[in-house]
Amino acid sequence: MLPRVAGVLTMTLLLVGIASAEEVTSITGRWRTMRHGALVDIVNCGDGSPCGVLSWVAADIAQGAVTDARNPNRDLRGRALIGVPILWGFQPAEGGWESGRLYNPDTGQTFRSSVRLLAARQLRVTGCLGPLCRTEVWTRVGRAPAAQGGL
């Protein structure tokens, strides 16, 4: 009886892992943010969860900034703005991903976050600070590069 239960549990965990990998594939790509029109490339973090990095921002929005100058970690303020991690740390959830982090390089703040694919070209991204949350719908504009390097 115990080996059968262990087998069922193992199979269930494998299926959950497969479902998670399929979900991250569905949101993999290049997304335009609603507020600033920046581009974020979402890829598989390597563990089946989504990671997003800033891949482009308009010059008028960046206002000459080329580094992550508002980062609260002084050691990271000199890193290039393009390639800065924007989304990470997500756990699979019903219909999407939750318990992740969303970084806003414009303010240097990091928010609790969830993401959910609404349609093939629409991704709902929510960021929360305490009880206050803000939701945007990002638009898919293309495919992200296969690897995170070189963004």
N, C-alpha and C positions, 0 to 999 in steps of 0.2 A: 504494500500500500504506500509506504513512504517513498520508494523510488518513483512510483507513478505520480504522486503529488509533486515531487521535485522536477520530474519531466514536464508536467503541465506548467509549473511556475517558470521553468527555463524557457519554454516555448512562448509563454505570455510575454516575458521580458524581451525576447527576440523580436516579437511582433511589435511591441511598443517602440523598440529601437528602429525598426524598419519604418513605422509610421512617422516617427520624428524626422528621419532622413528624407522621406518624401515631402514632408511639410516644408523643410528648409529649402529644398529644391524649388518648390513652388514660389518662394519669395526671393530666390536668388536673382540678382539682376541689378540694373542701374535705375535708381529712383530719383525723381525731382521732388524736393520738399515744397510744401505749399507756401510757407511764409516767406522764404528768401529765394526760392528757386534754385538752391544749391543742388548738386548731384551727390548722391550717396550710393556707393557700390556695396551690395549685400552679398556675402558669400558664406559658405559653410565654414564655421570656426575650426573644423577638424574633429569636433565631437558631436556633430549632427545638429548643432544649434546655429542660429544666424549671428553673423558679425557684420557690422557696417562701417565703412570708412569714408571720409569726405574725399570726393574725387574731383570736384570743381565747385568754384563759387565765383559769382560775377565780381568784377573789379570794384564796381560802385558799392556793393554790399560789403566786401572785404575792407573797403576804405584804406587800401594800401597795406593791410596786414598780410604778412606772408608766414608768420609764425603763430603758434598757439599762446599768444601773449597774455591771455586772461586766465590761463590754467592756474588753479590754486596751488599746484605743486611747482615751486620755483624751478626745479630741475627740468621740467617739461616745457617751460615757456619758450625755449629756443627751437623746439622741433617745428618742422614745416607744417603749415596748416593743411595742405593737401596730403592725405594719408592718415590724418588724425582719426583714431577710433571714435565712432559716433554711437554705435550700438554694440552691446555685448552682454554676456551672462544670462541668456534666456533659458527658461525651462519650458518643455512642451506643455501645452494646456489645451483644453477643449476648444477647437477651432482656431488655434494660433499659438502664440508664445507669450509668456509672462515672466515676472520676477527678474527682468533684465534691467539694464542701465542704458540711459540715453544721455549723451554728453552734448552740451551746447557750447561750442567754442566762442560764440559771440559774448557770452556772459561768464563762461568758466564754470557753470553749474552742471551737476550731474543729477539726473532724475530717475526715479523708479519708472520702469517702462513696460509696456506690452505692445505687441504688434499682431495684426490679424489681416489676412488677405481677404478683401471684400469682393474683388473680381480680378480677372487676370491682370488688369492694369491699375488696380487700386489697392493700396496698402494703408490700413488705419494704424497710425502710430500715436500712442498715448504716453505722455510723460507726466509724472506726479511729483510734487514736492509737498510733503505733509498731506493734508486732506485736499489740496487744490490740484486739479488735473487739467491738462489741455490736450486736445486731440486734433490731429491733422490727418488729411488723406493725401498720401504721396502718390504720384503717378509714375508708372513704369515707363522708362524711355529707351530701354535697351538692355543688353546683356552686360553683366559685369565681367571683367577679365577673369580668366580661370584661376589665377593665383593672386594673393594679396600684394605680393611684391610689385614694385613699379607703378603703383597708383599715383 
